[in-house]
Amino acid sequence: MNTLPFSLLGFGFLLGLKHSFDVDHIVAISAISSKTETIKKSSLVGMLWGIGHTISLFITGLIVLLFKILIPEKLALLLELIAGLMLIILGLNILIRINRDKIHFHKHKHGKAEHIHLHSHLTTKNHNHSHRPLLIGLIHGLAGSAALTLLILTTIDSIFAGIFYISIFSIASIIGMIVVSNIVSFPFRLIPSRFKKTHKILLISTSLTSLIMGFNILHLTIKII
């Protein structure tokens, strides 16, 4: 049975860390982590992203190892296109959340009496959408340097060694995304939501960054296609 040299395993670990710090990943995680109030929650976001990433990479990696094939260029571009669309959706979602949380007027009737009161959905209980970072990780599983990992797998003869290499890459990605998630969510924890104006500026900046990055990916991908 062939084994991987330690240098290649080390490269896989470093590649996994680098992959987690890709700009599109940071932007996507920023859009989600803006709602996390604790280190525990932001770490969970990063971990779920890494698990989703691992699932898609393992499935595709096994196909590469068994059949020694590469991802078709058209399919790779399609995945990039989906990643760009996802960033746009995340950016728009933040803008929708900002609009939803703002204070607005409600009119009510009690019998013939009518009155108006101030209302905000800011106090409404948030649902824990744990599937969101998992889905983002699945989509990003084949993007950026993950494609290089699949290319390396075509040079490995042993399926066991290839799986071990993917595992090293994935562990590093999970660690890296936990770190990234905590870094990008730190400003939102540092500036509580009660500082409405500053918090809103942070959210809008995150939204615009996600939208710009998403449209840029779409533009470049469509241009190549």
N, C-alpha and C positions, 0 to 999 in steps of 0.2 A: 504493500500500500504506500502510495506517495504521500509525503508530508510537505507542509508548507514551510519554507524558511522563516525564521523569526523576523527577518527584515520585512518580508511581505506581510506578516501578521501585524507588525508595527505600522506599516504603511496603511493597512486596512483600518486600524484604530484611529490613526491621524486623519485618514480620509473621512471616517465617520464623524469625527469632531468637526472637521471643516464643513462637511455637508450640512450639519445642524446650524452652522453660522452663515449659510447662504442667505443673501439679502431677501429673497422672496419668502424664505422660511421665517426670518426674523419679523418681516412685515405681517405675515399671516398670524403668527403667534401674538404679536403686539395687538392685533385687532381682537383677539380672544381674551388675552390676559388683562386687557383694560378693565374687565369686570371682576377680576380676582382681588379679594381683600386681604388674603393671607398667603404666607409662603407655602403652606400646605396645598392650597388650591392652585396656585401658579405652578407648583412642582407637579401636581397631578395633570395639569394641562400639557406640560412638556412631556411627561411620561406617556400619556395617551397618544400624543403625536408620534412619539418614538415607537410605540407598539403598532400603531397603524402603518407606519413606515416599514417596520419589520415584516408585517404580514404580507404586504404587496411585494417586497423585495425577496422574501423567501419563496413565494410562489413562482415569481418570474425567474429567480435564481435557479430553482430546481429544473425549470424548463430549459434554461441555458446549459446547465450541467449535463442533463440527460441527452439533449439533442444537439448541443453545440451550435446553437443559432443565436443571432443577435436580434435585438428589437428593430423592426423595420423603421426606416427614417420617418415615414409618413405617420406611423403610430406614435413615435417619440414626439413629433411635432403636435399631434393631436393632444397628447397628454400635457404638453406645455400650454396649449391653448386652454385646456380645462383648468389648469392651475391659474392662468391669468384671469379667467372668468370667475374663479373662486375668490381671488383677491378683490375683484370688483364688487362681488356680492357681500364680502366681509366689510368693505369700506362703506357701502350703502347701508348695511345693517347698523353700523355705528351712527350714521346720520339719522336713521329712523329712530334709534334708541334715544338720541339727544332730543328729537322732536317729541317723542312720547313722554319723556321725563319732565319736559318743561311745564311750568304752571299755566293752567288755562281755566276758563270759566265753564261752569256747568249750570244749566237751567233745569229746575225741578218744579213739579206741581204736586201739591197735596190738596186734593179736592179742587176748590176754586182758587186757593192761594198759590201764588207762584213766587219762587225766590231763586236767587243766583248765589253760587258759592265758588270759591277757588278750589282747584283740584289738581293733583299731580300724580302720575303713575310711578313716581320715584320710590314711593313707599310700598308699591306692590311687590309681592314676593317673587323673586327671580327663580325661574326654573333652571335646574342644573343640566345644561345640554352637554353632557360628557361625550356624546357621539360626535360632536363637532370637531374637536382636535383629532379624534381618531380618524374621521373621514379625511381631514386635511393631510394627515400622515399617510394615508392610503394613496391619495392623489400625488403627493410629493415623492412617493416611493421610487419612482423611476426618473425623477428630474435631476438635473445638475450632475453632481459627482457620483450619484447612484448608478448612472449609466456607465461610468468608468468602472465601477465595481463589477457590473455585469460583463463588461468587456474583458476584465481580468479573469473572470470565471471561465471563459472559453479556453484559457491557457492551462487550466487545472484539470488533470486527468481523474483525480480521485473525487468522488461525490462527497465522501465524508470530509475531506480537506476543504472542499468548496463550501460545504455547509458551515464548517468551523470558521472559515473566512467571513462568511455573511454574518455569523453570530458576533464576531469581533467588531465588524463594521456597525452592526445594529446596536450593540451595547454602547459603543462610543457615541452613536447618534442620540440614543436615549439620554445619556449623561449630558451631552451637549445641549439638547433641547430643554432639559430641566434647568440648566444654567441660564440659557437664553430666556426662557419664560420668566424666571425670577428677576433677571436684569431689566427686561422691558416692562415688567409690571411694577417695578420699584417706584417709579415716579407717581403712579396712581395710588400706591399705598402711602407714599410720603405726603401727597397732597390729597387729603380726604375729600369726599364728594361734597361736604358742606361748604368748601371753598368753591362755590359753583362756577364762577367765571374762569378761574385758573384750570379747574378740572375740565370745563367745556373746551377750553383752548387745546388741552392735551388730547381730548377725544377727537376734535376736529382735525388736528394735525395727524393723528394716527389714521383717521378715515381718508384724508387726502393722499397720504403716503401710499396707502393700500390701493386706492383708486388709480393713482399715477402709475404705480408699479404694474398693476393689472392691465391697464390700457397699453402700457409700453410692451409688455409681453405679447399681448394680442397683436399689436402692430408689427412687431418683429417676426412673430410666427407666421402671420398671414402673408407677410412680405416674402418669406422663404417659400411658403407653399405655392 
